[in-house]
């Protein structure tokens, strides 16, 4: 969607040697999430207010999805959070179309951040 789709296309175009978008942090053996997070936080530091870290974006995403009355299990699916209960793992989950509907609502309802 929007800028995310644009960015994903740029990543794919720039990386033809690996099946992974960020091979510095991911391989067939696993993902080094701590190193990736540290690198993103280092890049963010001069660009965001003090105290903001990449994890803050996950909290903001959850808050914005709640604001548009997105169901909790869909919020968990979008954010990659584990869900409670065995029944949550049954079936295919929400479709891409259903997910896009809520993400579109977030975009429409989000006010620009004032600096």
N, C-alpha and C positions, 0 to 999 in steps of 0.2 A: 504494500500500500504506500503510495506517495513516496516520501523520501526514503523509507526503508527499502522499497523495491528498487529505487534508483541505486542505493548503496549496495544492495545485494548483487545487482548486475555489475557494478564496478569491481566488486571483490572477485566475482567469477571471471571477469575479463582479465584481471590482473594476475590470476593464479591458475595456470594451466598445468603445473607440474604435480599438483597434489589434489586428491579428491576432497580435501578439507579446506574450508574457507580460511582458516588461520593455522597453517601447519606448524608454526612456531609453538603453538600451545596445544595442538591436538594431533594424535597419531592413532594408528590401529591399536596401540597399547593402552591408550586412554587420553584423558584431557587433564591438562595442568591448569585448573581453574584459578588457583591462587596466583600463579604468575600472570595469567591473563588479567585478572582483577587488579593486581598491582600496577600493571602497565597502563590500564585504562585510567585508574585513579591518578597516576602520575601525569597523564595527558590532560585529565580534567582539572587538576589543581589550579592552574592559572586561569581557567575559563569559567569556574563556578564559585559561588560564595563559600566562605570558610565552613568546614564541617560537612559539605556535600561530598558524597562518594558514590561510586557506581551502584552500590546497594540501595541508595536513596531512590533511584529510579524504579526499582522493584516495588518499593512502598508506594510511590506516587502512582504507578500503574494500577496497583490494587485499589487505591483510593479512588482513582478516576473511573475504574470499572464499577465500583460500588455506587458511585454517583449516578451512573446511568442504569442502575438497577439490574446489572448483569448477575445471573445466578452464580452462587459461590462455586459450584463445581465447574462452571465454564471459566471463572476467574482463575481457578487452580490450573485448568488446562492451558489457558493462555500464558500464564506466568510460569508454568513448569513446576508448580508446587505439588507435593504429595497430597492426596486427598484421604480423608478418614473413611473407614468402612470398606468392607470387601466388595460391596455392590458397586462402588465407584470404578472398579477395574473391569466391570462387565461391558461388553459391547465395543463399539468403535469410538465412542466419544462424540463430541459435537462436530458437525461438518465444517469445512472451511468457510462455506457461505454463511453459516450461523455465526461463526467467529467474526467474520468481517463485518457483519451487521452491528455487533456491539463495538468493535473497534472504530467503525465509522461514527457511531454515536459519541464515543469518547472524543474523537477529533472535532465533531460539530459542537460539543458542549464545553470544550476546553478553552478557557480564556488565555490569551497571551500573558506570559509572565512579565510583569513590570520590573524594569531594572532601575 
